[in-house]
Amino acid sequence: MGSAGKPRIGEVLPGGAWEMLSRDPGVALIDVRTRAEWSYVGIPELGALPNPFLMVEWQIWPDMNRNPRFVEMVMEQLWGREPAALLFLCRSGARSLRAAGAVAAHLRKIGQGGECLNILGGFEGDRDEAGHRGTKNGWKVAGLPWRQG
């Protein structure tokens, strides 16, 4: 348990997340970026993997207000399944950390298991010295499968 009763959220590098997805069909990937990011930046491509892939906005573009139905939408899209682990992905790992915390707290509240892990570096990664993303770390830089949304 983290500070102030908040659940502790685990972390995984993009390559480790891919390994988990490849080994266990019970691991779900939840992309919490905005519709605009999915469309213009791209999305992970799980190909033939049977893993659940959810796309639920943590914040709604363009105002970037928190999605008040986020946890509810995640639970609806899981269709009653209890994944072995939930992997959360955003642009850089900040929004996905908060989203993972919200879901972990809900799971704890309803007595359901499932590990919630934040994917470090996110989809595009941190900014480099020139202020650009996509060169330092993240899903794309790790060479993991993705496609234009």
C-alpha positions as a printed NumPy array, in Angstrom:
array([[  0.   ,   0.   ,   0.   ],
       [  1.306,   3.436,  -0.887],
       [  1.042,   6.635,   1.109],
       [ -2.363,   7.793,   2.343],
       [ -3.89 ,   4.378,   1.674],
       [ -3.333,   4.546,  -2.087],
       [ -2.433,   1.294,  -3.83 ],
       [  1.189,   0.95 ,  -4.899],
       [  1.457,   0.776,  -8.686],
       [  4.149,  -1.366, -10.252],
       [  6.264,  -0.264, -13.187],
       [  7.427,  -2.077, -16.279],
       [  9.543,  -1.025, -19.244],
       [  7.924,  -1.298, -22.687],
       [  9.94 ,  -4.423, -23.553],
       [  8.858,  -6.079, -20.323],
       [  5.243,  -5.162, -21.056],
       [  5.549,  -6.799, -24.488],
       [  7.022,  -9.935, -22.908],
       [  4.12 , -10.118, -20.454],
       [  1.59 ,  -9.721, -23.277],
       [  3.363, -12.346, -25.374],
       [  3.495, -14.91 , -22.544],
       [  0.081, -14.488, -20.94 ],
       [ -3.203, -13.931, -22.811],
       [ -4.702, -12.874, -19.469],
       [ -2.69 ,  -9.643, -19.446],
       [ -4.62 ,  -6.599, -20.716],
       [ -3.183,  -3.431, -22.262],
       [ -5.056,  -0.196, -21.553],
       [ -4.117,   2.842, -23.647],
       [ -5.324,   5.914, -21.736],
       [ -4.301,   8.599, -24.247],
       [ -6.798,  10.767, -26.131],
       [ -8.621,   9.942, -29.363],
       [ -6.481,  12.561, -31.086],
       [ -3.292,  10.817, -29.953],
       [ -4.586,   7.421, -31.086],
       [ -5.445,   8.861, -34.505],
       [ -2.42 ,  11.035, -35.158],
       [  0.413,   9.444, -33.173],
       [ -0.502,   5.746, -33.452],
       [ -1.435,   2.824, -31.245],
       [  0.259,  -0.389, -30.133],
       [ -0.278,  -3.262, -32.546],
       [ -0.869,  -6.511, -30.711],
       [ -1.288,  -8.407, -33.986],
       [ -2.352, -11.979, -33.424],
       [ -2.004, -11.792, -29.646],
       [ -5.307, -12.653, -27.947],
       [ -4.819, -10.114, -25.151],
       [ -7.522,  -7.568, -24.419],
       [ -6.567,  -4.121, -25.764],
       [ -8.646,  -1.285, -24.317],
       [ -8.617,   2.317, -25.442],
       [-10.155,   4.519, -22.742],
       [ -9.316,   8.219, -22.412],
       [ -8.092,   9.237, -18.954],
       [ -8.494,  12.869, -19.995],
       [-10.777,  14.068, -22.766],
       [ -9.304,  16.22 , -25.51 ],
       [ -9.327,  19.187, -26.196],
       [-10.069,  20.452, -22.662],
       [ -8.068,  17.613, -21.058],
       [-10.584,  17.29 , -18.232],
       [-10.424,  13.964, -16.418],
       [-12.874,  11.424, -17.801],
       [-15.355,  10.967, -14.926],
       [-16.367,   7.541, -16.28 ],
       [-12.839,   6.216, -16.775],
       [-12.917,   3.382, -14.229],
       [-16.468,   2.45 , -15.183],
       [-15.537,   2.304, -18.887],
       [-12.479,   0.142, -18.178],
       [-14.584,  -2.294, -16.151],
       [-17.26 ,  -2.405, -18.876],
       [-14.674,  -3.186, -21.544],
       [-13.179,  -5.993, -19.475],
       [-16.572,  -7.772, -19.742],
       [-16.326,  -9.282, -16.272],
       [-12.873, -10.799, -16.883],
       [-10.279, -10.596, -14.143],
       [ -6.974, -10.128, -15.993],
       [ -3.794, -11.405, -14.385],
       [ -2.336,  -7.932, -14.91 ],
       [ -3.413,  -4.596, -16.35 ],
       [ -0.76 ,  -2.614, -18.22 ],
       [ -1.43 ,   1.128, -18.525],
       [  0.039,   3.223, -21.352],
       [ -0.031,   6.955, -22.142],
       [  2.328,   9.315, -23.97 ],
       [  5.097,   9.382, -21.368],
       [  3.922,   7.422, -18.33 ],
       [  2.395,  10.246, -16.238],
       [ -1.331,   9.96 , -17.052],
       [ -1.136,   6.178, -17.114],
       [  0.28 ,   6.156, -13.573],
       [ -2.75 ,   8.088, -12.306],
       [ -5.128,   5.908, -14.339],
       [ -3.541,   2.724, -12.97 ],
       [ -3.968,   4.079,  -9.451],
       [ -7.656,   4.769, -10.003],
       [ -8.31 ,   1.265, -11.354],
       [ -6.197,  -0.383,  -8.638],
       [ -8.181,   1.457,  -5.958],
       [-11.452,   0.33 ,  -7.547],
       [-10.303,  -3.285,  -7.799],
       [ -9.256,  -3.234,  -4.161],
       [-12.615,  -1.724,  -3.186],
       [-14.582,  -4.504,  -4.927],
       [-12.241,  -7.249,  -3.688],
       [-10.881,  -8.159,  -7.1  ],
       [ -7.278,  -9.092,  -7.797],
       [ -5.115,  -8.119, -10.715],
       [ -1.833,  -6.288, -10.752],
       [ -1.831,  -2.756, -12.197],
       [  1.422,  -1.753, -13.898],
       [  2.446,   1.549, -15.445],
       [  4.495,   1.31 , -18.66 ],
       [  7.51 ,   3.565, -18.111],
       [  8.24 ,   5.983, -20.924],
       [  4.763,   5.504, -22.369],
       [  4.158,   5.327, -26.1  ],
       [  6.294,   8.283, -27.246],
       [  8.702,   8.641, -24.341],
       [ 10.241,  11.56 , -22.55 ],
       [ 11.464,  14.693, -24.309],
       [ 15.067,  14.718, -25.458],
       [ 17.453,  17.68 , -25.108],
       [ 15.825,  19.36 , -28.143],
       [ 12.351,  18.983, -26.614],
       [ 11.266,  16.191, -28.983],
       [  9.566,  12.948, -28.044],
       [ 10.116,   9.622, -29.763],
       [ 13.907,   9.562, -29.557],
       [ 14.733,   8.709, -25.939],
       [ 12.494,   5.937, -24.592],
       [  8.978,   4.517, -24.818],
       [  7.07 ,   1.901, -26.829],
       [  8.021,   3.231, -30.27 ],
       [ 11.723,   3.72 , -29.446],
       [ 11.849,   0.16 , -28.073],
       [ 10.9  ,  -1.005, -31.579],
       [  7.658,  -2.617, -30.441],
       [  4.821,  -3.127, -32.93 ],
       [  2.569,  -0.139, -33.555],
       [  0.43 ,   1.287, -36.303],
       [ -1.124,   4.538, -37.283],
       [ -4.574,   4.816, -35.677]])
